[in-house]
Amino acid sequence: MTAPSSPSSRPPPHGIALAAIGASAGGVEALLQILGELPPRFRLPIVAVLHLPDERNSRLVEVFGQRVALAVHEAAPGEPILPGHLYFAPPGYHLLVEADRSFSLSCEAPVLFSRPSIDVLLDSAAHAYRERLAAMLLTGASADGAAGLAQAGALGGFTAVQDPASARVATMPAAALALRQPDRVLDLPGLRRLLIELDETSPC
């Protein structure tokens, strides 16, 4: 299946209450480039899944805590999603967003060889937030996240994909584009500007 030739003309909506971001190979560097220059006043909560080996202790909180203006946490079950926070999925667990906008964790089988799975996060966040979700997919070496991003768009969420030409590994964004055309296809500076624009009209 080939991707449609151009992104949606839909303008960025007002009222986005959560940004959910997925990435794999090259994702740490890409996410740092997007989030490292967000303004101190930024309030839109962000939840991210980055593929990490199960057996490795994650240093994402330490690395991003030194580089971004948000409060950085590893998501915990039952924890409410708060403004001004960046949450990461812990390694070895699927991260889900519940209807009451809190987190849960699952040890169910990997999805597309990945646990945490980007698809699982985006699908659950799409059902919890619907048109108030912004979902983004960045560089990566698998198709994980493509179906979740498509679900987010189908339920009214605003979707964006890193331009495959700017990605360290184009497989993941290309898979998303082949499945459903997002609202935006942008390079990393463009995705950062989009987050700032969404934050300016967020209810958070």
C-alpha positions as CSV (number, residue, x, y, z in Angstrom):
1,M,0.0,0.0,0.0
2,T,1.3,3.4,-0.9
3,A,0.9,6.5,1.2
4,P,-1.3,9.4,0.1
5,S,0.7,12.2,-1.4
6,S,-0.1,15.0,1.0
7,P,-1.1,15.5,4.6
8,S,-4.5,16.6,5.8
9,S,-5.3,20.3,5.7
10,R,-6.9,20.1,9.1
11,P,-5.7,22.9,11.3
12,P,-4.2,22.1,14.7
13,P,-7.2,21.9,17.1
14,H,-7.8,23.7,20.3
15,G,-8.2,21.7,23.5
16,I,-5.6,19.0,23.1
17,A,-5.0,17.6,26.6
18,L,-2.3,14.9,26.0
19,A,0.5,14.3,23.6
20,A,1.5,10.7,23.1
21,I,4.7,10.0,21.3
22,G,6.3,6.7,20.1
23,A,9.8,6.0,18.7
24,S,12.4,3.2,18.3
25,A,15.8,3.3,16.7
26,G,17.2,6.8,17.0
27,G,14.3,7.8,19.2
28,V,16.2,9.1,22.2
29,E,18.1,11.6,20.1
30,A,14.9,12.6,18.2
31,L,12.9,13.1,21.3
32,L,15.6,15.1,22.9
33,Q,15.7,17.4,19.9
34,I,11.9,17.9,20.1
35,L,11.6,18.3,23.9
36,G,14.9,19.8,24.8
37,E,13.9,23.3,23.7
38,L,10.4,23.5,24.9
39,P,9.7,26.7,26.9
40,P,9.6,26.5,30.8
41,R,5.9,27.5,30.7
42,F,5.0,24.3,28.7
43,R,2.1,22.5,30.4
44,L,0.7,19.9,28.0
45,P,1.4,16.5,29.5
46,I,3.5,14.1,27.3
47,V,3.7,10.3,27.5
48,A,6.3,8.4,25.5
49,V,7.1,4.9,24.6
50,L,10.7,4.2,23.5
51,H,11.7,0.6,22.7
52,L,14.3,-0.6,25.2
53,P,15.5,-4.1,26.0
54,D,13.6,-5.7,28.9
55,E,16.7,-6.5,30.8
56,R,18.2,-3.0,30.8
57,N,17.4,-0.5,33.5
58,S,16.1,2.6,31.8
59,R,18.0,5.9,32.3
60,L,15.4,7.9,30.4
61,V,14.2,9.8,33.5
62,E,17.8,10.8,34.3
63,V,18.7,11.7,30.8
64,F,15.6,13.7,30.0
65,G,15.3,15.2,33.5
66,Q,18.5,17.1,32.8
67,R,17.5,18.3,29.4
68,V,13.8,19.2,29.4
69,A,11.6,21.8,31.3
70,L,9.0,19.3,32.3
71,A,8.9,17.1,35.4
72,V,10.1,13.6,34.2
73,H,8.8,10.4,35.6
74,E,8.5,6.7,34.8
75,A,4.8,6.0,34.7
76,A,3.3,4.1,37.6
77,P,0.0,2.2,37.8
78,G,-2.8,4.3,39.1
79,E,-0.8,7.5,38.6
80,P,-2.9,10.4,37.3
81,I,-1.7,12.3,34.2
82,L,-0.7,15.8,35.3
83,P,0.1,19.0,33.3
84,G,3.7,19.9,32.9
85,H,4.9,16.3,33.2
86,L,6.7,13.9,30.8
87,Y,6.0,10.2,31.4
88,F,7.9,7.2,30.0
89,A,6.8,3.6,29.8
90,P,9.0,1.4,32.1
91,P,11.0,-1.3,30.2
92,G,9.3,-4.7,30.1
93,Y,5.7,-3.4,30.5
94,H,3.0,-2.2,28.2
95,L,1.8,1.3,29.2
96,L,-1.9,2.0,28.9
97,V,-4.0,5.1,29.5
98,E,-7.3,4.4,31.3
99,A,-10.6,6.1,30.9
100,D,-10.1,8.1,34.1
101,R,-6.8,9.4,32.6
102,S,-4.5,7.5,34.8
103,F,-1.9,4.8,33.9
104,S,-1.9,1.1,34.0
105,L,0.8,-1.5,33.2
106,S,0.5,-4.9,31.5
107,C,2.8,-7.9,31.2
108,E,0.8,-9.3,28.2
109,A,2.8,-10.6,25.2
110,P,4.9,-8.3,23.1
111,V,3.2,-6.6,20.2
112,L,5.3,-6.7,17.0
113,F,8.2,-8.0,19.2
114,S,7.9,-5.0,21.5
115,R,7.0,-4.5,25.2
116,P,6.3,-1.7,25.8
117,S,4.3,-1.3,22.6
118,I,3.7,2.0,21.0
119,D,0.4,0.6,19.5
120,V,-0.8,-0.3,22.9
121,L,-0.1,3.1,24.3
122,L,-1.7,5.0,21.3
123,D,-4.7,2.8,21.1
124,S,-5.5,3.2,24.8
125,A,-4.8,6.9,24.8
126,A,-7.0,7.4,21.7
127,H,-10.0,5.7,23.5
128,A,-9.4,7.8,26.7
129,Y,-8.8,11.2,25.1
130,R,-10.3,10.9,21.6
131,E,-10.3,14.4,19.9
132,R,-8.2,15.8,22.8
133,L,-5.2,13.5,21.9
134,A,-2.2,14.5,19.8
135,A,-0.4,11.4,18.7
136,M,3.1,11.4,17.1
137,L,5.3,8.8,15.6
138,L,9.0,9.3,15.1
139,T,12.0,7.4,13.8
140,G,12.2,3.6,14.3
141,A,13.0,0.2,12.8
142,S,9.6,-1.5,13.1
143,A,5.9,-1.0,12.2
144,D,4.9,-0.7,15.9
145,G,2.9,2.5,16.3
146,A,1.4,2.6,12.8
147,A,-1.9,0.9,13.8
148,G,-2.1,2.9,17.0
149,L,-1.6,6.2,15.2
150,A,-4.3,5.2,12.7
151,Q,-6.7,4.4,15.6
152,A,-6.0,7.8,17.1
153,G,-6.9,9.5,13.9
154,A,-10.0,7.4,13.4
155,L,-11.2,8.5,16.9
156,G,-10.7,12.2,16.2
157,G,-7.2,12.7,17.5
158,F,-4.7,15.0,15.8
159,T,-1.8,12.9,14.3
160,A,1.7,13.7,13.2
161,V,4.5,11.7,11.8
162,Q,8.2,12.5,11.4
163,D,9.1,13.0,7.8
164,P,10.8,9.7,6.8
165,A,13.4,11.6,4.9
166,S,14.5,13.3,8.2
167,A,14.4,10.1,10.3
168,R,17.5,8.1,11.3
169,V,15.5,5.0,10.5
170,A,12.5,5.5,8.2
171,T,10.7,2.2,8.7
172,M,8.4,3.3,11.5
173,P,7.2,6.6,10.0
174,A,6.9,5.0,6.6
175,A,4.7,2.3,8.0
176,A,2.4,4.9,9.5
177,L,2.1,6.8,6.3
178,A,1.3,3.6,4.4
179,L,-1.6,2.8,6.8
180,R,-3.3,6.2,7.2
181,Q,-2.4,9.8,6.2
182,P,-1.7,11.8,9.3
183,D,-2.6,15.5,9.8
184,R,1.0,16.5,9.6
185,V,4.3,15.1,8.2
186,L,7.1,17.2,9.7
187,D,10.8,17.2,10.5
188,L,11.8,17.4,14.2
189,P,11.9,21.2,14.5
190,G,8.4,21.2,12.9
191,L,7.1,18.7,15.4
192,R,8.5,20.8,18.3
193,R,6.8,23.9,16.9
194,L,3.5,21.9,16.6
195,L,3.8,20.8,20.3
196,I,4.2,24.5,21.4
197,E,1.2,25.5,19.2
198,L,-0.9,22.8,20.8
199,D,0.2,23.7,24.3
200,E,-0.8,27.4,23.7
201,T,-4.5,26.3,23.3
202,S,-4.5,23.4,25.7
203,P,-6.8,23.4,28.7
204,C,-4.0,22.0,30.9
